[in-house]
Amino acid sequence: MTNTATTANQLPSLLVLIALVALVAVFGAQFEPGAWYSQLQKPDWNPPNWVFGPVWTVLYLGIAVAGWLVWRETRRVGPALQLWGLQLVANGLWSWLFFGLHRPGLALIDIAVLLCLIVSFVIASRRYSVVASWLFVPYAIWVGFAAALNGWIWRAN
């Protein structure tokens, strides 16, 4: 089999993972910051709202590719891909908890779990794909920052 044929055979799995990530992104996008969020006290280091869309677009693409790289090597939903799926669920829940339910305390618990799942994926995926593991590092950094922001907002409000 040629490399072109191999790549073509792997394209459907990449598209499936991109679709899963896109579903989570669409779910999360239903819960916009709105008036409630604009009235909250926020730290000086809170990024402007326009930053979140481009950052999450890049991160979501990396999340999909990382999952695909592990899938490509394992062809099974083992521990690394289970962590990948769980982090995706926790990711989607955060927007609902924070912006949808207006529960920053619950969202803080969720984002702490999300960060643990991301770090666990970094560790678990490394044996299958170093690139997949590294693709989650910016995600971990951003979620760590978001967790600090979430915690500040919860405490201040």
Helices and strands as residue ranges (DSSP letters): H 3-29, H 34-38, H 49-74, H 79-95, I 96-100, H 104-125, H 130-156
